[in-house]
Amino acid sequence: MSLFKISGKSVEKMNSTKNIERKIQNLCENNLEEIFGVKFLRSEYPTTTGGRMDTLGIDFEGNPVIVYDAVKNKLPSLKETIDLMMNNEEF
């Protein structure tokens, strides 16, 4: 996904987003409840297969909410996510 810099009424596509990913993740996590109605629980939550969930939260009904930064070919499988939720006492 491309990122854009907004200056007044103009928009400019950013050439490099290398150092911005973590800043965006922090901004979203710090405002998760305001933006998505989700209570923040943990950042960089480890999975049983050695991966990680970028952001873990819980909605107002008590359902787990998992936010991944979808990097091409690095998104965990749905099965891995369900297995983690079913086998973890924290859920």
Residue pairs with C-beta under 8 A, 6 or more apart in sequence:
2 13
2 14
3 13
3 14
3 17
3 20
4 11
4 12
4 13
4 14
5 11
5 12
5 13
5 14
14 20
21 69
25 43
25 54
25 55
25 69
28 35
28 55
28 67
29 40
29 43
29 55
30 40
32 38
32 39
32 40
32 55
32 57
33 39
33 40
36 57
36 65
37 59
37 60
38 57
38 58
38 59
38 65
39 57
39 58
39 59
39 60
40 55
40 57
41 56
41 57
41 58
42 55
42 56
43 54
43 55
43 56
44 52
44 53
44 54
45 52
45 53
45 55
45 56
46 52
47 53
47 76
47 80
47 81
47 84
48 80
48 83
48 84
48 87
49 76
49 80
51 76
51 80
53 66
53 67
53 68
53 76
53 81
53 84
54 67
54 68
54 69
55 66
55 67
56 64
56 65
56 66
56 67
57 64
57 65
57 66
57 67
58 64
58 65
59 65
64 85
64 91
66 81
68 75
68 76
85 91
